């Protein structure tokens, strides 16, 4: 399909005619300024065999399908080529599925992982909500595990139902008998074959993990983003004598929330204002109150690193079996835990490109992994982390 473009000379719109599309009559000739501006073209890279000519005010982000292209101009909404060669800024809601979010194509082609297909359409200037689901691995006591891992999954709210249905289908596939089907996916039980997962063979359990990781990777860059912070408890308690385990958890939680807010600020700079809401799995009433108090304090004075501008409300608490997002956060924290505790980075490598990262086009720290942080002095663990996220 070869497309030729002829701009419509009306404010804020453009129309393009396909090779076989009938020409539409024009009621009046365009103003000279518009005509000259629209006459400048350049050749764009070929996508799926389609040679595309573009006005230089626009650039191709990706091909959504053999007949759908998505363009983006810095000063206006994305344009979508529809079948027949027409361009549209606004699509019926039922047609928005499968259209590229402007930021996604830009980041996908800049990352070292293969570019993934577009999935959603969002108009610049419209606020979106990202739900941050938080889970942990390890404990907060001075004895016990060497590290505390907080993992989180930031889910675009428009994909919540899709995720819920997808996880339910995955469980149904491996557990056809509803009476024996587990109410949730718990990664440590899945790997060790505890509880209902004992009915699965080793190969089936590893197949389950592979499909679960593939499910996460099917989401796009701004639809699900992973974060994790790892605290070496011995080093932290040495720097904070007399501190309690709840204080350790609060410090790690503040670090995690600041990284989430940094992600939302970057979304704002890219032209997509985003708000965040934090959801966690309740552990005990004392810690739950402490976390709520922390977030309220962040609203007033900011985190130890920056002001918090985009996270709203306090922390909401849900049981993990009630929330598909918390089960993804469990997968995130477990993948990081296996990496630092056992040197097994198989899961982490499958999820690597879901973690938050500075775009490669950034003029600052291009490619920096904001979604992963290690706080500690253990050289072995530090090497394991940098081996994956480097």
C-alpha positions as CSV (number, residue, x, y, z in Angstrom):
1,X,0.0,0.0,0.0
2,X,1.6,3.3,-1.1
3,X,0.0,6.4,0.3
4,X,0.2,9.9,-1.1
5,X,-0.7,12.8,1.1
6,X,-2.6,16.1,0.4
7,X,-3.4,18.3,3.4
8,X,-6.9,19.5,4.1
9,X,-6.7,23.2,4.7
10,X,-8.9,23.5,7.7
11,X,-7.7,24.3,11.3
12,X,-6.5,21.3,13.3
13,X,-7.2,18.6,10.7
14,X,-5.6,16.8,7.8
15,X,-6.8,14.3,5.1
16,X,-4.8,12.1,2.9
17,X,-5.9,10.1,-0.1
18,X,-4.8,6.6,-0.8
19,X,-3.5,5.3,-4.1
20,X,-6.9,4.0,-5.1
21,X,-9.1,6.4,-3.2
22,X,-11.4,8.7,-5.3
23,X,-10.4,12.3,-5.3
24,X,-12.7,14.6,-3.3
25,X,-13.7,17.9,-4.8
26,X,-12.4,21.1,-3.1
27,X,-14.7,24.0,-2.7
28,X,-11.9,26.6,-2.7
29,X,-8.2,26.8,-3.2
30,X,-6.0,26.7,-0.1
31,X,-4.2,29.8,1.2
32,X,-0.7,30.1,-0.2
33,X,1.0,29.8,3.2
34,X,-0.8,26.5,3.8
35,X,-0.1,25.2,0.4
36,X,3.6,25.9,0.6
37,X,3.8,24.4,4.1
38,X,2.1,21.2,3.0
39,X,4.2,20.8,-0.1
40,X,7.3,19.8,1.8
41,X,7.7,16.0,2.0
42,X,10.4,13.6,3.0
43,X,10.7,9.8,2.7
44,X,9.9,7.9,5.9
45,X,11.4,4.5,6.7
46,X,9.4,1.6,5.3
47,X,7.1,-0.2,7.6
48,X,5.6,-3.6,6.6
49,X,6.6,-2.8,3.0
50,X,4.7,0.4,2.8
51,X,6.6,3.3,1.3
52,X,5.3,6.4,3.1
53,X,5.6,10.1,2.1
54,X,5.1,12.5,4.9
55,X,4.8,16.2,5.4
56,X,7.8,17.1,7.5
57,X,5.6,18.4,10.4
58,X,4.8,14.7,11.1
59,X,6.7,11.6,11.7
60,X,5.7,7.9,11.5
61,X,5.6,6.3,14.9
62,X,4.6,2.8,13.8
63,X,2.2,0.8,11.6
64,X,-0.7,-0.4,13.6
65,X,-1.9,-2.6,10.8
66,X,-1.4,-2.9,7.1
67,X,-3.9,-0.2,6.6
68,X,-3.4,1.9,9.8
69,X,-0.5,4.3,10.4
70,X,-0.1,6.6,13.3
71,X,1.6,10.0,13.0
72,X,2.5,12.5,15.6
73,X,3.1,16.2,15.4
74,X,4.7,17.9,18.4
75,X,2.0,20.5,18.6
76,X,-1.2,18.6,18.0
77,X,-2.9,15.3,18.6
78,X,-1.9,12.1,16.9
79,X,-3.2,11.4,13.4
80,X,-4.4,7.9,12.4
81,X,-4.6,6.6,8.8
82,X,-7.8,4.7,8.4
83,X,-8.6,2.3,5.6
84,X,-9.2,4.3,2.4
85,X,-6.4,6.7,3.2
86,X,-8.3,9.2,5.4
87,X,-6.7,10.7,8.4
88,X,-8.6,11.3,11.7
89,X,-7.7,12.9,15.0
90,X,-10.7,11.5,16.7
91,X,-11.8,7.9,16.6
92,X,-15.0,6.2,17.8
93,X,-14.3,4.6,21.2
94,X,-14.7,1.1,19.8
95,X,-12.0,1.8,17.2
96,X,-9.3,3.0,19.6
97,X,-8.1,-0.4,20.6
98,X,-5.1,-1.3,18.5
99,X,-4.1,2.3,17.8
100,X,-0.7,3.4,19.0
101,X,-0.1,5.6,22.0
102,X,2.3,8.3,20.8
103,X,4.9,7.6,23.4
104,X,4.9,3.8,22.9
105,X,6.3,3.6,19.4
106,X,8.9,6.2,20.2
107,X,10.2,4.2,23.1
108,X,9.8,0.8,21.5
109,X,12.0,1.6,18.5
110,X,14.6,3.1,20.8
111,X,14.9,0.1,23.2
112,X,17.1,-2.8,22.7
113,X,14.2,-5.2,23.0
114,X,12.1,-5.9,19.9
115,X,9.5,-3.3,19.2
116,X,6.0,-4.4,20.2
117,X,2.8,-3.7,18.4
118,X,0.7,-0.7,19.4
119,X,-2.2,-1.1,21.7
120,X,-4.0,2.0,22.7
121,X,-4.8,5.6,21.7
122,X,-4.7,8.5,24.1
123,X,-5.2,12.2,23.4
124,X,-2.5,14.6,24.7
125,X,-3.7,16.7,27.5
126,X,-6.1,14.2,28.9
127,X,-5.2,12.9,32.4
128,X,-4.7,9.2,32.8
129,X,-4.5,7.2,35.9
130,X,-1.8,4.6,36.8
131,X,-2.4,2.2,39.6
132,X,0.7,1.3,41.5
133,X,0.4,-2.2,43.1
134,X,3.0,-2.9,45.8
135,X,4.2,-6.3,47.2
136,X,7.4,-7.4,49.0
137,X,9.7,-10.4,49.3
138,X,11.8,-11.0,52.4
139,X,11.1,-9.7,55.9
140,X,11.8,-6.5,57.9
141,X,13.4,-8.0,61.0
142,X,17.0,-7.6,62.0
143,X,17.4,-11.3,61.6
144,X,15.9,-13.6,59.0
145,X,16.5,-12.7,55.3
146,X,19.5,-10.6,54.3
147,X,17.4,-8.3,52.0
148,X,14.0,-6.7,51.7
149,X,12.6,-6.4,48.2
150,X,9.7,-4.1,47.4
151,X,8.3,-4.8,43.9
152,X,5.6,-2.8,42.2
153,X,3.6,-2.8,39.0
154,X,2.2,0.4,37.6
155,X,-0.9,-0.5,35.6
156,X,-2.7,1.9,33.2
157,X,-6.3,1.9,34.6
158,X,-7.8,1.2,31.1
159,X,-6.1,-2.3,31.1
160,X,-7.3,-3.5,34.5
161,X,-10.2,-5.5,33.1
162,X,-8.1,-7.0,30.4
163,X,-5.5,-8.1,32.9
164,X,-8.2,-9.7,35.2
165,X,-9.6,-11.7,32.3
166,X,-6.2,-12.7,31.0
167,X,-5.1,-14.1,34.4
168,X,-8.4,-15.9,34.8
169,X,-7.9,-17.6,31.4
170,X,-4.4,-18.6,32.4
171,X,-5.5,-20.2,35.6
172,X,-8.4,-21.9,33.8
173,X,-6.0,-23.4,31.2
174,X,-3.8,-25.1,33.9
175,X,-6.7,-25.8,36.3
176,X,-9.8,-26.9,34.3
177,X,-11.5,-28.1,37.4
178,X,-12.8,-25.0,39.2
179,X,-12.9,-26.8,42.5
180,X,-9.1,-27.2,42.5
181,X,-8.3,-23.9,40.9
182,X,-6.3,-21.5,43.2
183,X,-7.9,-18.1,43.9
184,X,-4.7,-16.3,43.0
185,X,-1.2,-16.7,41.5
186,X,1.5,-16.9,44.2
187,X,4.9,-17.2,42.6
188,X,6.8,-18.8,45.4
189,X,4.1,-21.5,45.7
190,X,4.0,-21.9,41.9
191,X,7.8,-22.5,41.7
192,X,8.0,-24.9,44.7
193,X,4.7,-26.7,43.9
194,X,2.9,-25.9,47.2
195,X,-0.8,-25.9,47.7
196,X,-3.0,-26.2,44.6
197,X,0.1,-25.9,42.4
198,X,1.3,-29.3,43.6
199,X,-1.0,-30.8,41.0
200,X,1.2,-29.4,38.2
201,X,4.3,-31.1,37.0
202,X,7.7,-29.2,36.9
203,X,7.4,-28.6,33.2
204,X,3.8,-27.3,33.6
205,X,4.9,-24.9,36.3
206,X,7.7,-23.5,34.2
207,X,5.3,-23.3,31.3
208,X,3.0,-21.3,33.6
209,X,5.8,-18.9,34.5
210,X,6.7,-18.5,30.8
211,X,3.1,-17.6,29.8
212,X,2.8,-15.2,32.8
213,X,5.9,-13.4,31.8
214,X,4.7,-13.3,28.2
215,X,1.4,-11.8,29.4
216,X,3.3,-8.9,31.0
217,X,5.4,-8.3,28.0
218,X,2.3,-8.1,25.9
219,X,1.5,-4.8,27.7
220,X,3.1,-1.7,26.3
221,X,5.6,0.7,27.8
222,X,3.0,3.0,29.4
223,X,0.4,0.4,30.1
224,X,2.4,-1.6,32.7
225,X,5.7,-0.5,34.2
226,X,7.6,-2.4,36.9
227,X,9.7,-1.0,39.8
228,X,11.7,-2.6,42.5
229,X,14.0,-1.5,45.3
230,X,16.3,-3.8,47.2
231,X,17.5,-2.9,50.7
232,X,20.4,-4.7,52.4
233,X,19.1,-4.9,55.9
234,X,22.4,-5.2,57.7
235,X,23.8,-2.2,56.1
236,X,20.6,-0.1,56.6
237,X,20.3,-1.0,60.3
238,X,24.0,-0.2,60.8
239,X,23.4,3.3,59.4
240,X,20.2,3.7,61.4
241,X,20.8,2.3,64.9
242,X,17.7,1.8,67.0
243,X,15.4,1.8,64.0
244,X,12.6,-0.7,63.7
245,X,11.6,-3.0,60.9
246,X,8.6,-0.8,60.1
247,X,11.0,2.1,59.7
248,X,13.0,0.0,57.2
249,X,9.8,-0.8,55.3
250,X,8.8,2.9,55.3
251,X,12.2,3.9,53.9
252,X,12.1,1.4,51.1
253,X,8.5,2.4,50.4
254,X,9.4,6.1,50.2
255,X,12.2,5.2,47.7
256,X,9.7,3.2,45.6
257,X,7.0,5.9,45.6
258,X,9.6,8.5,44.5
259,X,10.5,6.4,41.5
260,X,6.8,6.1,40.6
261,X,6.4,9.8,40.9
262,X,9.4,10.4,38.7
263,X,7.8,8.1,36.1
264,X,4.6,10.2,36.2
265,X,6.6,13.5,35.9
266,X,8.2,12.2,32.8
267,X,4.8,11.3,31.4
268,X,3.8,14.9,32.0
269,X,6.8,16.3,30.2
270,X,6.0,14.1,27.2
271,X,2.6,15.6,27.0
272,X,0.5,13.0,28.8
273,X,-0.5,14.2,32.3
274,X,-0.8,11.2,34.6
275,X,-1.9,10.7,38.2
276,X,-1.0,7.8,40.4
277,X,-2.9,5.8,43.0
278,X,-1.1,3.3,45.3
279,X,-2.6,-0.1,46.2
280,X,-0.9,-2.5,48.6
281,X,-1.5,-5.9,50.3
282,X,-2.2,-5.3,54.0
283,X,0.3,-7.0,56.3
284,X,-0.6,-5.7,59.8
285,X,-2.5,-2.8,61.1
286,X,0.6,-1.0,62.5
287,X,2.4,-1.1,59.2
288,X,-0.7,-0.1,57.3
289,X,-1.1,3.0,59.4
290,X,2.5,3.8,59.0
291,X,2.3,3.6,55.2
292,X,-0.8,5.8,55.1
293,X,1.0,8.3,57.3
294,X,4.1,8.3,55.0
295,X,2.1,9.1,51.9
296,X,0.2,11.9,53.6
297,X,3.5,13.3,54.7
298,X,4.9,13.0,51.2
299,X,2.0,15.2,50.0
300,X,3.0,17.9,52.5
301,X,6.8,17.8,52.4
302,X,7.7,15.5,49.6
303,X,9.9,12.4,49.7
304,X,13.6,12.6,50.8
305,X,14.5,13.0,47.1
306,X,11.9,15.3,45.6
307,X,8.4,16.8,45.9
308,X,5.6,14.4,45.1
309,X,3.2,16.1,42.6
310,X,1.3,13.3,40.8
311,X,0.4,10.7,43.4
312,X,-3.1,11.2,44.8
313,X,-4.9,10.0,47.9
314,X,-3.2,7.8,50.5
315,X,-2.6,4.0,50.2
316,X,-5.5,1.7,49.5
317,X,-5.3,-1.9,50.8
318,X,-6.7,-4.9,49.0
319,X,-6.2,-8.7,49.5
320,X,-4.0,-10.1,46.8
321,X,-6.7,-12.6,45.6
322,X,-9.0,-9.7,45.0
323,X,-6.6,-7.8,42.8
324,X,-4.8,-9.0,39.6
325,X,-2.4,-6.0,39.9
326,X,-1.1,-7.3,43.2
327,X,-0.4,-10.6,41.6
328,X,1.8,-8.9,39.0
329,X,3.6,-7.0,41.8
330,X,4.2,-10.4,43.5
331,X,5.8,-11.7,40.2
332,X,8.0,-8.6,40.0
333,X,9.2,-8.9,43.6
334,X,9.7,-12.6,43.3
335,X,11.7,-12.3,40.1
336,X,14.0,-9.8,41.8
337,X,14.2,-11.9,44.9
338,X,15.3,-15.0,42.9
339,X,18.0,-12.8,41.3
340,X,19.6,-11.5,44.5
341,X,19.0,-14.5,46.8
342,X,19.7,-17.4,44.6
343,X,21.5,-15.9,41.6
344,X,18.7,-17.2,39.4
345,X,17.9,-14.3,36.9
346,X,15.8,-16.3,34.4
347,X,12.6,-14.6,35.5
348,X,14.2,-11.2,35.8
349,X,15.6,-11.3,32.3
350,X,12.2,-12.2,30.9
351,X,10.7,-9.1,32.6
352,X,13.7,-6.8,32.2
353,X,12.2,-4.5,29.6
354,X,9.0,-4.0,31.6
355,X,11.0,-2.1,34.2
356,X,11.0,1.7,34.0
357,X,13.8,3.1,32.0
358,X,14.8,6.6,30.7
359,X,14.1,6.7,27.0
360,X,17.1,6.3,24.7
361,X,16.2,9.6,23.1
362,X,16.6,11.5,26.4
363,X,19.1,14.3,26.5
364,X,19.9,13.4,30.1
365,X,20.7,9.9,31.4
366,X,19.5,8.1,28.3
367,X,18.8,4.4,29.0
368,X,19.1,4.7,32.8
369,X,17.1,2.1,34.7
370,X,14.9,4.1,37.1
371,X,12.8,1.0,37.8
372,X,15.5,-0.9,39.7
373,X,17.6,0.2,42.7
374,X,19.9,-1.6,45.1
375,X,20.7,0.0,48.4
376,X,23.4,-2.0,50.2
377,X,27.1,-3.0,50.4
378,X,27.0,-6.7,49.3
379,X,29.3,-6.9,46.2
380,X,27.8,-10.2,45.0
381,X,24.2,-8.9,45.1
382,X,25.2,-5.7,43.4
383,X,26.9,-7.6,40.6
384,X,23.8,-9.8,40.1
385,X,21.7,-6.7,39.8
386,X,23.9,-4.8,37.4
387,X,24.3,-7.9,35.3
388,X,20.6,-7.9,34.4
389,X,19.9,-4.2,34.5
390,X,22.8,-2.7,32.6
